[in-house]
Amino acid sequence: MQKSECFSLGKITKTHALKGEVIIFLDVDAPEYYSELEAVFLEMKGQLVPYIIEELQVKGRKSIVKFEDINSIEEAESIVNAPVWLPLTALPELKGNQFYYHDVIGYGIHDITSSTRIGLLKAIYESTGQDLFAIDVEEKEVLIPIVDEFIHKIDHENQVIEVKLPEGLLDVYMNP
């Protein structure tokens, strides 16, 4: 399995108890969706290695996991800080205007307020404060906050995101 075929589920943050259990921080929107996992991939020295799950308890964004063949705190310590991955096929199906960031890179961004094509989505910047669409417009990078109020419609068939931008947002970038 290659990373390009997977998404990041989270990271092993520490050991738990003495029989090889670990705590995984689940860096996903709906942690409860992953409460029935049978296996995950751990990134070890740049490679994705499959690990079979014996027991799993999801508690909010943290889960306590016991893997097969990890039976002591010493063995568990060897996987602490390992990133945890799942195949893209394990992602829940989305509805309406929901989307996965990796799916919309390259989509056209259209402003329905002015009926103009802004440009192509080149990247998404994630941060603790506000995630942002990054679009190249006339050799300038334009950043648009990813908020429900701005996203009018996601057209996956035509690879277009229709946005309703506040007046003057583009002017900040285009006419500094």
C-alpha positions in Angstrom: 0.0 0.0 0.0 1.3 3.4 -1.0 0.6 6.7 1.0 -1.0 8.1 -2.2 -3.7 5.4 -1.8 -4.3 6.3 1.9 -5.3 9.0 4.3 -4.0 9.9 7.7 -6.2 8.6 10.5 -4.0 10.0 13.3 -0.9 9.2 15.3 0.1 6.9 18.2 0.7 9.3 21.0 1.7 7.1 23.9 1.6 3.6 25.5 -1.4 2.6 27.7 -1.2 0.0 30.5 1.4 -2.8 30.5 0.2 -5.3 27.9 1.1 -3.4 24.7 -1.9 -1.1 24.3 -1.3 2.3 22.8 -3.3 5.6 22.5 -4.1 6.8 19.0 -5.1 10.4 18.5 -7.8 10.3 15.8 -7.3 13.4 13.6 -10.6 13.0 11.8 -14.0 14.7 11.8 -16.1 11.7 13.0 -13.9 9.4 15.2 -16.8 7.2 16.1 -17.0 6.1 12.4 -13.7 4.2 13.0 -14.8 2.2 16.0 -15.0 -1.1 14.1 -11.5 -1.1 12.5 -9.8 -4.5 12.1 -6.5 -3.2 10.8 -4.5 -0.1 10.1 -1.2 0.8 8.5 1.6 2.3 10.6 4.3 4.4 9.0 7.6 2.9 10.0 10.8 4.3 8.5 8.8 5.7 5.6 7.0 2.5 4.8 3.4 1.6 5.5 3.2 -1.6 7.6 -0.1 -3.4 8.3 -1.1 -4.0 11.9 -4.0 -6.2 13.0 -6.2 -4.8 15.8 -7.1 -7.2 18.6 -9.1 -4.6 20.7 -10.2 -1.1 20.0 -12.1 1.5 22.2 -12.8 4.9 20.7 -13.3 7.6 23.3 -13.8 11.0 21.5 -10.7 11.8 19.5 -8.6 9.2 21.3 -8.7 5.4 21.0 -7.1 2.7 23.1 -5.8 0.0 20.8 -4.2 -3.4 21.3 -2.4 -4.7 18.3 -1.7 -8.4 17.5 1.9 -9.3 18.4 2.5 -6.3 20.6 2.3 -7.7 24.1 4.4 -5.6 26.3 5.0 -1.9 27.1 8.5 -2.2 25.6 7.1 -3.4 22.3 4.4 -0.7 22.4 7.1 2.0 22.9 8.6 1.0 19.6 5.5 2.3 17.7 4.9 5.5 19.7 4.8 8.5 17.4 4.0 6.4 14.4 1.5 8.0 12.0 -1.6 5.8 11.4 -3.0 5.4 7.9 -6.1 3.8 6.3 -6.9 3.2 2.6 -8.9 5.9 0.9 -11.6 3.3 0.4 -12.2 3.4 4.2 -13.4 7.0 4.1 -17.1 7.5 4.8 -19.3 8.5 1.9 -20.2 12.2 2.0 -23.4 13.9 1.1 -24.4 17.3 -0.3 -21.7 20.0 -0.2 -19.3 17.9 1.9 -15.9 17.0 0.4 -12.5 15.6 1.2 -9.7 18.0 0.7 -7.7 15.6 -1.4 -10.7 15.2 -3.8 -11.1 18.9 -4.8 -7.5 20.0 -5.6 -7.7 21.1 -9.2 -11.4 22.0 -9.1 -12.4 25.3 -10.7 -13.5 28.0 -8.3 -16.5 30.1 -9.6 -17.9 33.1 -7.8 -21.7 33.1 -8.2 -22.0 36.7 -7.0 -20.1 38.1 -10.0 -20.6 35.0 -12.3 -16.8 34.8 -12.8 -14.3 32.0 -12.8 -11.7 32.8 -10.2 -9.2 30.1 -11.0 -8.2 26.5 -10.1 -7.8 25.3 -6.6 -4.1 24.6 -6.2 -3.9 23.7 -2.5 -5.7 23.7 0.8 -3.9 25.1 3.8 -4.9 23.6 7.1 -4.4 25.4 10.3 -5.9 25.5 13.8 -7.6 28.8 13.1 -9.1 28.5 9.7 -8.5 26.2 6.7 -8.1 28.1 3.4 -8.5 27.4 -0.4 -5.4 28.6 -2.2 -6.1 29.7 -5.8 -3.7 31.2 -8.4 -5.3 34.3 -10.0 -3.2 36.3 -12.4 0.0 35.0 -10.9 -1.1 36.0 -7.4 -2.2 33.6 -4.6 -5.7 34.2 -3.4 -6.8 32.7 -0.1 -10.5 32.0 0.6 -11.6 30.8 4.0 -13.3 27.4 3.9 -16.6 28.2 5.6 -20.1 27.0 4.9 -21.3 30.5 4.3 -19.0 30.9 1.3 -19.5 27.5 -0.3 -22.6 27.5 -2.4 -22.3 24.2 -4.3 -19.8 21.4 -4.9 -20.2 19.9 -8.4 -18.0 16.8 -8.4 -19.1 15.8 -11.9 -17.8 19.0 -13.5 -15.1 19.6 -10.9 -16.3 23.0 -9.8 -16.8 24.7 -6.5 -19.3 27.5 -6.6 -18.6 30.1 -3.9 -20.4 33.2 -2.8 -17.6 35.6 -1.7 -18.1 38.6 0.4 -17.8 41.9 -1.5 -14.2 43.1 -1.7 -12.5 39.8 -0.8 -10.8 39.4 -4.2 -10.0 43.1 -4.3 -7.8 42.7 -1.3 -5.5 40.5 -3.4 -6.0 42.0 -6.8 -5.8 45.7 -5.9 -3.5 46.0 -2.9 
